[in-house]
Amino acid sequence: MRYWLASAVCLVCVAGLGGEGANAQQDTFNRTILPVLAPERPTYDILDARDATPPPRFEVTAPEDAPNIVIILIDDIGFGGPSTFGGPIETPTLDALAAEGLQFVNFHTTALCSPTRNALKTGRNHHTTNTGSIMETATAFPGNTGQVPNSVAPLAEMLRLNGYSTGAFGKWHETAAWETSVSGPFDRWPTHQGFDKFYGFIGGETDQWYPLVYDGVTKVTPPDFEGYHFTVDMTNQAIQWMKAQQSLTPEKPFFMYFATGAVHAPHHVPKAWADRYAGKFDQGWDAVREETLARQIDAGIVPEGTDLPPRPEDLAAWDTLDEDSRRLFTRQAEVFAGFLSHTDDQIGRVVDALDGIGELDNTLIFYIAGDNGTSAEGGFVGMFNEMTYFNQVTESVDDLLPRIDEWGGPFTFPHMAAGWAIAFDSPFGWAKQVASDFGGTRNGMVVHWPEGLDGPGVRRQFSHVIDVAPTILEAAGLPEPRVVNGTPQIPMEGTSFFYAFNDAAAPERHTTQYFEIFGNRAIYRDGWFARTIHRAPWQTGEQKPLAEDTWELFDTRNDFSLAHDLSADHPRKLEELKDVFMEEARKHHVLPIDDRVVERVNPALAGRPDVMAGRTSLTLYPGMDGMLENTFINVKNASLSITADVDIPEGGADGVILAQGGRFGGWSLYMDEGRPVYAYNWLGLERFSVEAPDPLPAGETQIVLDFAYDGDGLGKGGLATLFVNGDAVASGRIGKTQPLVFSADETADVGLDNQTPVVEGIGIGRDDTRFTGTISSVVVKID
């Protein structure tokens, strides 16, 4: 290694002092060490600068004719959703790009959000990046720690250090849950992972109407415009950045990562977009699935003779449902479809902007329709509030029907019934989280690059999300670096599919790939696919032992949809592939496998770091707002006290003293017409409150909320008592509490309620809920 580094230094020195300027330097750059090493600075004996010649300027620029790169990643949409791949949901932007580009119909993801994103942007398998599951369920085992190692530098950093401008917009979901506070560290935030610009949200999902937005590492208040929606906001930001970058440095290529929060739950979309699909899904999910397969076969996307695998036995046939259920489920699908079409429309604005500045032809676009299959996490009937899933609370059709007219609006946080996930994953049999079925992993992808592709076509070679990064490097004329920022790199595990860009018949090069998420696992090799379905996405409790799983075998060359199990016909092949899976699992830190899901949300049970581990008290001060749940003291399933030292002005005070969560679950200690109130919002379904009878006088005051938890399990209730200056002024029962999660993106805030309100009627948003007195400190103690 020392010899290799020394040789690299010499090469760069020669380039820097050759006297022929930047063009000569480009020919001799050693780009396998990033950043490219600068030449030694020359020394001079000349006294007067007028008599000396300066050395050539050292500047790392991208290779000549390197294209702009745009990765567009949609969240939670499966192969059979978009119209481009035979689905019932209109995606005209994706259709138009496909008409001029390449459709990859054998492209695979990992079956889950964070793992796919890290694999996409590093070119390594998700366990190599320590992302065996989503960040919020990380554990202590290698492969699952949630901390991306420095030895797997992201593509963005490679491109940035090779002369690209880089910007990321939308969903991130790649930062360890305990690294999301003001204390950082910020190593795994976007602007420390290769992006010059980031505008979006850090976690796995956000309220599209009232999002938690960061610009770089700073939490910002989203702009206030009529009909605000986060997808529109992030698109505005992306277009502005791209235009400004090309205006100022048109010679410099850019890399844009455009990752929408759509169509992940909550399914939030303007009503007019949902209404476009009125009546389009009345035939139900079984018929939609069959209709989609027929269109896929007619279009040549899916081979003739492809059969539909059976619907998972837990899910009801459409013709067995009552009218109320059908009416509810139909509206859920209309909202979801509108959400995807609205998203594709915003992507169309990005494409139009590229065309408008004359950069479309020289931009290599990867439009990936899904980071996994469509989500079946909505369970059997869907959810008005997706947080019920993470708290193991079941909603019923009767609970949901009264909200049907507002479904998708700001007073819902909805998810659809799982039957639709299977329909929108047609022609496959499963969905998101099921890494052992193509319904969880096969996603449609379109590649568009007028200057680099001979013409439109379909590509059928097996490819995987880890293949995108090496493909981009090859297209840009860049080598894979061996050292980045002083750290030797684990070689990329993906295989560039650049070879297939202009050769539809090229032999497949990515021939072996493992899959694993939450115990669902499989192995692909040379067209054969062995798998076991360990658990369904709607199953969050304890599963049967992993060793008792039943494996199946498929020949994907003759069975596109995995409809025909050949394990009985080829038992030796199955055993051979099971051995290959174990080899790959050992190599890539897949073992040991952890099939727990909801339990791993608790850091103590998962064994991962916790900012608040061992803490029984937390002192808070004014200005501390936007604290995400994983970096705030855990007040769930425990007795606690909240002590607020405040100064009440003449005429009384109003507003929030301390709140956590929002409209869809949380609690708030606030003042209303001068009276202290403690309110608990249980998943937006039930509300409890205790309020003082009289306004408080002006002056320094101590307000205490004491909550005595009933105990004996999770999610129980308790007695809440309010004290003012030591005197009990009110008490009452909190009937139940949320056992596991308040929210994915709502925060804890001192002196205001940051996004949606825990308590309706005291305002919405930061300014409306600000405390009008003065807060000295607030202390939260856990008993």
Secondary structure by P-SEA (a helix, b strand, c coil): caaaaaaaaaaaaaaacccccaaaaaacccccccccccccbbbbccccccccccccbbbbbccccbbbbbbbbbcccccccccccccccccaaaaaaaacbbbbcccccccccaaaaaaaacccccccccccccccccccccccccccccccccaaaaaaaabbbbbbcccccccccccccccccccccccccccccccccccccccccccccccccbbbbccccccccaaaaaaaaaaaaaaaaaaacccbbbbbbbbbccccccccccccccccccccccccaaaaaaaaaaaaaaacccccccccccccccccccccccaaaaaaaaaaaaaaaaaaaaaaaaaaaaaaaaaaaccccccccccccccccccccccccccccccccccccccccccccccccccccccccccccaaaaaaaaccccccccccccccccbbbbbbbbcccccbbbbbcccccccaaaaaaaaaacccccccccccccccccccccccccccccccccccbbbbbcccccccccccbbbbbbcccccccccccccccbbbbbbccccccccccccccccaaaaaaaaaaaaaaaaaaccccccccccccccccccccccccccccbbbbcccccccccccccccccccbbbbbbbbbccccccccccccccccccccccccccbbbbbbbccccccccccccccccccbbbbbbbbbbbcccccbbbbbbbbccccccccccccccccccccccbbbbcccccccccccccccccccccccccccbbbbbcc
